[in-house]
Amino acid sequence: MELDLLLKRLTVVRRRKEALLLEEARLARMMKQKKLKNASLMRIVKREKEMVLREEARIVRFLRQVKA
């Protein structure tokens, strides 16, 4: 039961990571084109992406320990 929930959470986290990567690329393009004046939004997205990556690593590490 707990493993099923963790696997579902992992898929949600991976989808969120993909969305954040796309958002970061979009913001980078906008900054390059000088359409984005303030870089604070980019900092927020990078921080959120880092948190998602850490959560993904934590879940994967736990799943590997359980399967071993």
N, C-alpha and C positions, 0 to 999 in steps of 0.2 A: 504494500500500500504506500509506504513512505517513498520507495524507489519510483513508483509511478508518478507521484507528485513531483519528485526531484527531476525526473525526465521531462515532465511537462514544463516545469519551471525553466529547465535548460533550453527547451525550444523557444520559450517566450524570451529569454535573455538573448538568445542568438538572433531572433528577429529584431529585437530592440537594438542590438549591436549593429546589425545591417542597416537599420534605419538611421542610426546616428552616424555611421560612416558616410551614407549618402548625404545627410544633412551637412556634415563637415565639408564634404567635397563641394556642395552647392555654395556654402558660405565662402569657401576659399576662392571659388570662381568669382563670386560677387566682389570679394575684396580685391582681387586682381583687376577686375574691371572698374574699380573705384565706385561701385554702387553701394558698398557697405562702408559707411563712415566709421562706425563704432565697432571695435574688435571685442567688446565685452561679450557679445553673443557667441562668438567663436570660443572664447575662454570657457563659457558655460557648457557648450557642447563637448569640448575636450574633457572637461572635468567629469561630465556625466558618462562619457564614453569610457573613461578610465575606471569609474566605479562599476560599470557594466562588465568590463573585461575582468576586473577582480572577482566579481560575483560568479562569472562563468568559470574562472579558474578554480574557485572554491568548490563549486558544484562538481566539476570534472574530477578534481582531486578526491572528493568524498566518494564519488561513484567508483573510482578506481580502487580505493581502499576497501569498499564493500565487496566488490567483485573478486578481489584477490584472496 
